[in-house]
């Protein structure tokens, strides 16, 4: 499990970006704040999203480009997670952290493999794949995860067809059929917006937490 990097603090040389790039790996983005679990990629921040946040909800890191950086409540306007969520064993912990870091109205942009794609299980470090309902517990049923104040709203959901899937689509096959056809959909792209729970969401959450066991 990766821990916070303990290195001498550096004076800031650049303003801290409000876009956080998680799982940056070899796709380092100079304009963003890059986070990865593996130090060999030399991200700005080394951190394992699969571990829970500390009780105060804040993490402090010494970075070479930005000096000391604090990741805490509402610190990010946008989080980009491309080809990373499928690698995280404790996905609820990671999504809770990303929700915590995002500002209200901020967006988590996700790209993940579809469960029936060829690439879903070719990578031995993948621990899950996704389908059209994989985000329901982070949006409609967030009370199940213990989220008492905010949740995600699914703002966009796209299915990226493989060449085979594009052929089927050109033949007039509906999306519902493509989603059930092996090798037809390669990837899912989703945009999740942080929003406060509405009255119905708060009532459902309160019922879940206050009902007798």
C-alpha positions in Angstrom: 0.0 0.0 0.0 1.4 3.3 -1.0 1.9 6.0 1.6 2.4 9.7 1.5 5.7 10.7 0.1 7.9 12.1 2.9 10.4 14.5 1.1 11.5 18.0 2.0 9.0 20.6 1.0 9.9 22.6 -2.1 8.9 26.2 -2.7 6.0 26.4 -5.1 7.0 27.3 -8.7 3.6 26.9 -10.3 -0.1 27.4 -9.2 -1.7 24.2 -8.2 -4.0 23.0 -11.0 -7.7 22.3 -10.1 -7.8 19.3 -12.5 -6.5 16.2 -10.8 -5.3 13.4 -13.1 -5.5 10.1 -11.2 -3.7 7.0 -12.4 -1.5 9.2 -14.6 1.1 6.5 -15.2 3.0 7.2 -18.4 0.4 9.7 -19.6 1.7 12.5 -17.4 -0.1 15.8 -18.1 2.0 18.9 -17.4 -1.1 21.2 -17.1 -2.7 19.0 -14.5 -1.9 17.7 -11.0 -0.9 14.1 -11.6 -1.4 11.3 -9.0 -0.4 7.6 -9.3 0.2 4.7 -7.0 3.5 3.8 -8.7 6.5 6.1 -8.0 8.4 4.9 -11.1 6.1 7.1 -13.3 7.3 10.1 -11.3 3.8 11.7 -10.8 3.4 14.9 -8.7 1.8 12.8 -6.0 2.2 9.1 -5.0 -0.9 7.8 -3.4 -3.1 4.7 -3.3 -6.7 5.6 -3.9 -7.8 2.2 -2.6 -7.0 3.3 1.0 -9.4 5.4 3.1 -8.7 9.0 4.0 -7.5 10.0 7.4 -10.1 11.2 10.0 -9.5 14.8 9.1 -10.0 14.1 5.4 -6.8 15.9 4.4 -3.6 14.7 2.8 -0.5 16.8 2.5 2.3 16.2 -0.1 5.6 17.8 -0.9 5.8 18.1 -4.7 8.6 19.2 -7.0 6.4 21.5 -9.2 3.9 23.0 -6.8 5.5 22.9 -3.3 3.3 21.6 -0.6 -0.1 20.5 -1.9 -3.1 19.7 0.3 -5.8 17.4 -1.0 -8.9 18.0 1.0 -12.5 18.9 0.8 -13.5 20.7 -2.4 -10.0 21.1 -3.7 -10.6 20.0 -7.3 -12.8 21.3 -10.0 -12.3 18.3 -12.2 -10.9 14.8 -11.8 -9.8 12.7 -14.8 -9.6 8.9 -14.3 -8.8 7.2 -17.6 -8.1 3.5 -17.5 -7.6 3.4 -13.7 -10.8 2.4 -11.8 -10.5 -1.1 -13.1 -7.2 -1.5 -11.2 -8.5 -0.4 -7.8 -9.5 -3.2 -5.4 -11.5 -1.0 -3.0 -13.5 1.1 -5.5 -16.0 2.5 -2.9 -13.1 3.9 -0.9 -11.6 5.5 -4.1 -14.9 7.0 -5.2 -15.6 8.3 -1.7 -12.2 10.1 -1.8 -12.8 11.6 -5.2 -16.3 12.8 -4.1 -14.7 14.4 -1.1 -12.0 16.2 -3.2 -14.4 17.5 -5.8 -16.1 20.8 -5.5 -19.9 20.9 -5.8 -20.6 20.9 -9.5 -17.2 19.5 -10.2 -17.0 16.6 -12.6 -15.3 13.2 -12.5 -14.5 12.0 -16.0 -14.0 8.3 -16.2 -13.0 5.9 -19.0 -13.2 2.1 -18.1 -13.3 -1.2 -20.0 -16.7 -2.7 -20.9 -17.2 -6.1 -19.3 -17.5 -7.9 -22.6 -14.6 -6.2 -24.3 -11.4 -8.0 -25.4 -9.3 -5.7 -23.2 -11.4 -6.1 -20.0 -9.5 -9.2 -18.8 -6.4 -9.2 -21.0 -4.5 -7.0 -18.4 -3.7 -9.2 -15.4 -3.8 -6.1 -13.1 -7.5 -5.5 -13.8 -9.7 -6.5 -10.9 -13.1 -5.5 -12.4 -14.9 -4.4 -15.6 -17.9 -2.2 -16.0 -21.4 -2.2 -17.6 -24.2 0.3 -18.0 -25.3 -0.1 -14.4 -21.9 0.0 -12.7 -22.4 3.6 -11.6 -25.8 3.2 -10.0 -24.5 2.8 -6.4 -22.5 6.1 -6.8 -25.5 8.0 -8.1 -29.0 6.6 -7.3 -28.2 4.4 -4.3 -25.3 6.3 -2.7 -26.8 5.9 0.7 -25.6 2.3 0.5 -22.0 3.6 0.6 -22.7 5.8 3.6 -22.7 9.1 1.7 -24.8 11.3 3.8 -24.5 14.8 2.2 -23.5 14.5 -1.5 -23.5 12.0 -4.3 -22.7 11.8 -8.0 -25.2 12.6 -10.8 -24.6 10.8 -14.1 -24.2 13.6 -16.5 -23.0 11.6 -19.5 -22.6 8.0 -20.4 -21.1 6.9 -23.8 -20.3 3.5 -25.1 -17.3 3.3 -27.4 -17.9 0.6 -30.0 -15.1 -1.7 -31.3 -14.7 -2.0 -35.1 -16.9 -5.1 -34.8 -19.5 -3.1 -32.9 -19.4 -0.4 -35.5 -20.2 -2.9 -38.2 -23.2 -4.2 -36.2 -24.4 -0.6 -35.5 -24.2 0.1 -39.3 -26.4 -2.9 -39.8 -29.0 -1.2 -37.6 -28.4 -3.3 -34.4 -29.7 -1.4 -31.4 -27.4 -0.3 -28.5 -29.1 -2.7 -26.1 -28.1 -5.6 -28.3 -24.5 -4.3 -28.7 -24.2 -4.1 -24.9 -25.0 -7.8 -24.7 -22.7 -8.8 -27.6 -19.1 -9.9 -26.7 -16.4 -7.7 -28.3 -18.9 -5.1 -29.6 -18.2 -2.4 -27.0 -14.7 -1.6 -26.0 -15.0 1.1 -23.4 -17.4 3.2 -21.3 -16.9 6.9 -20.9 -18.8 8.6 -18.1 -19.1 12.0 -16.5 -20.2 12.2 -12.9 -21.1 15.5 -11.3 -20.9 16.1 -7.6 -24.2 17.3 -6.2 -25.8 17.7 -2.8 -28.4 15.1 -1.8 -31.9 16.4 -2.4 -34.7 15.9 0.1 -35.6 12.5 -1.2 -31.9 11.4 -1.1 -31.5 12.7 2.4 -34.7 10.9 3.5 -33.5 7.6 2.0 -30.1 8.1 3.7 -31.6 8.9 7.0 -33.9 5.9 6.8 -31.0 3.6 6.1 -28.8 4.9 8.9 -31.6 5.2 11.5 -33.5 2.0 11.0 -33.0 -0.6 13.8 -30.7 -3.5 13.0 
